[in-house]
Amino acid sequence: MMRGFKLSPAAISDIAAIWDYTAEHWSADQADRYTDDIRDACEALCSGLKVGRPVDVRPGYMKYAVGSHMLYFRQMDDWIVIVRILHQRMDVGTRL
């Protein structure tokens, strides 16, 4: 059975910022493709096609790489909560 995913308010803001940055520096088409890749990764985590790894700085949290970003999420019984979507260079400890 496939679980669903929910985005936290912070993750929604992260996706908007990622789209804006990518569109400004590359193109709107590239921004659409990149955010689609993020969505596809969320769905793959829900279906079990992809598996995250534990996060050292926050017990119970998992991470999964997508392009230059890392999805930080928690697995619940019926869904996955995407907590943050952070660039690989960001300090996770202060943002998670």
N, C-alpha and C positions, 0 to 999 in steps of 0.2 A: 504494500500500500504506500502510495506517495504522500509524503507530508507536504504541507505548504510552508511558505515563509512569510514573515512579517518584517517590515523595516521599522527600526526605531526612528523617532524624530531626528536624532543626530545623523543616522544613516541616510535619511531622505535629504537632509542638508548637504551631506557629503556628496551624494550623487549629483545634486544640482551644481555644486561647486566644481566637481570633476567635469561635468558637461560644459560649463561655462569656460573653464580653463582650456579644455581641449578644443572647443570651437574657436576660441580667441587665438590660440597658438597654431592650430592646424586647420580644421574646417568643421562646419556643422555636421557634415556627413561622417567625418571621423569621430566626432563626439557621439553621434547616434550609434555608430558601430561599437565604440568602446563601452558605452553604457549598456548596450544590448549584450555584450560579452559578460558584463557584471551580472546582469539579470539571468543570463544562461547559466552562469556558475552557481548562482543561488538555487536555481531549479535543479541543477545536477547534484548539489549537496542534499537537497530534499529527497531526490529519488534514489540516492545512494550510489550514483554513478561516480561521484567525487567524494573524497573524505578529507576532512580537515585534520589539523594537528593541534595538540594542546598548546595553550599560551602560557608562558612562564610567569608573566606579570599579573595574571588574573585567573585564579582557580575557577574551573567550570567553563572557561571560554575556550573556543577553538579558533583557528585561523586557516585561511585558504588564499593562495596567491592568484590574482587575476591581473595580467599585464604588470604595470608598475605599482599596483595597489594590493592591499591585503584586506580580505573580508574578515571581520571579527564577529563571531556569532556564538550563540548558546543553543544547544539542542534541548528542546522540550519534548513532551510525549507526542504531541500531534503536529508540531511545527518547529521551525527553526527561526530564531529571532536574530536578524542581522543588526548588530549593535552599532558598529562603525565600519566605514570603508576608508582606510587611511593609506596615503602614499607610503611606499617602503622606506622613505627617508624620514618620516615623521617619528617623533618620540612617542611610542605607544603608551608608556607608563603614565604620561601626563594627559593623554587624550582618551584613554579607555576607562 
